[in-house]
Amino acid sequence: MSEIRSETFTSPRGPIHYLSTGPTDGPLLIFIHGWPEGAMIWKHQIQHFGSLGYWCVSPDMAGYGKSLAPRGNWADYALEEISKDNLALLSHLGRDQAVWIGHDWGAGAVSAYVSHHPETCQAMCLMSIPYLSATKGFDAIVQTVDRQRYPEAEYPYGQWAYMAHYMKHGEEEVQLFDRNRNGLKFLSLGFMPGGPESLERPSLSSKESGWLGGKDLPDIPTAKSTGFLDQDVYDSLVEGYEKNGWYGPIAWYMNHEKNREYSEKNVPNGGELRQPVLYFEGKWDAVCSRNVSNELFEEPMRRLCKDLTYIEVETGHFVAQEKPKEVNDGIETWLKEKKIVPQ
C-alpha cells in the first residue's frame, strides 16, 4: 500500500491540511469528504490509487481535522467559500486540473466548485449526492421528497427534517453535539452497514429534532465497534472533533440560501459538463437514494452531465467506506475507460 503523507499549506482563508499518496507526477485525484468525516475517511481509496501511480490528495475540509475551523460566522462555510479553498488547494499542488471526487457534503462542494470552475476538472466522481442537487437551496431539496413514503401532512420536510432542525437550532445543536462527548458517541453509532431494513421504516432524519433527538445520548461502552471504519480512521475523526468541536460541521447546513445564490451566478454553460462523470448510489441509503427521493433529486445530473456513468452499490450512505473494494474497482475501471491512467 502507498505511504500516507501529512502536509499543510496556508490558503488565503487559513491553514488547509491534507493527506497525500502516490507519485506527485501521476494523474491527480482529489478526494473531498462529507459530514461527519475527515481526510482519513478516504484511506482505502488514496492508498489503493496511490499504489497504482496516481497522486491522491485528501484534505480536511474547513471545520474538520487540522484545517481552518473559524467560529462565530456560519457564512464561513458557505459553498462559495469552500470553492475558494478548493481552488487554493489546486493552485498549491501546482496543477491546472484534477479528477474531483466527493461524498455527501463533499459531493455538494465538488458540484458547486466544478460548475463554477469546469476548466479545472478533468473528470468528476460523486457519491450519494447527485450533481447540483444540494446547491439549489433547502426548498428545492424538500421538493425531491417521495410523498408516498413521506406524506406532506405528517412529514413536511420528509427525510430532510434534520436539516430544517439545524437551520432553526444551529447554536443549540453545536452545544448538544459538543456536550458530554455526544458527537463522538454519535460517530460510534453512525458508521454502521446499511441494508434493506433501512428502508422499511421512516429514517431518523425525518424527525424534526435532529440526529440526537435534542437530548444527550446514553453512555456507549468503550468496546463499542467502530462499524466499518478501521480503528485509525475512527481515531482520526475523534482527534479532529476533540480539537475543533462541531461548530464547523454543523455550519455546513446553515447556508442553504447563500448556496442557492452562488449556484445561480456566473456558472459557465449553465453547469453543463462534457467531462466524464461517475456517480455511486448506496442502494440502502435511507436519505439520499432513489428509493426515497423522486426524479428531481437526480434530474440536474442526468440532464447536465453528458458523459455519465451510474453505479449502484448495496450499501447505506457511506458507500466508499462500507464497500471499499467495490468502489475502488468501479473508479479504477472508469478511469481506464476514460484513459485517465498513469504513464
Secondary structure, 3 states (H helix, E strand, C coil): CCCCEEEEEEECCEEEEEEEECCCCCCEEEEECCCCCCHHHHHHHHHHHHHCCCEEEEECCCCCCCCCCCCCCHHHHCHHHHHHHHHHHHHHHCCCCEEEEEECHHHHHHHHHHHHCHHHEEEEEEECCCCCCCCCCHHHHHCCECCCCCCCCCCCCHHHHHHHHHHHHHHHHHHHHHHHHHHHHHHHHHCCCCCHHHHCCCCHHHCCCCCCCCCCCCCCCCCCCCCCCCHHHHHHHHHHHHHHCCHHHHHCCCCHHHHHHHHCCCCHHHHCEEEEEEEEEECCCCCCCCCCECHHHCHHHHHHEEEEEEEEECCCCCHHHHCHHHHHHHHHHHHHHCCCCCC
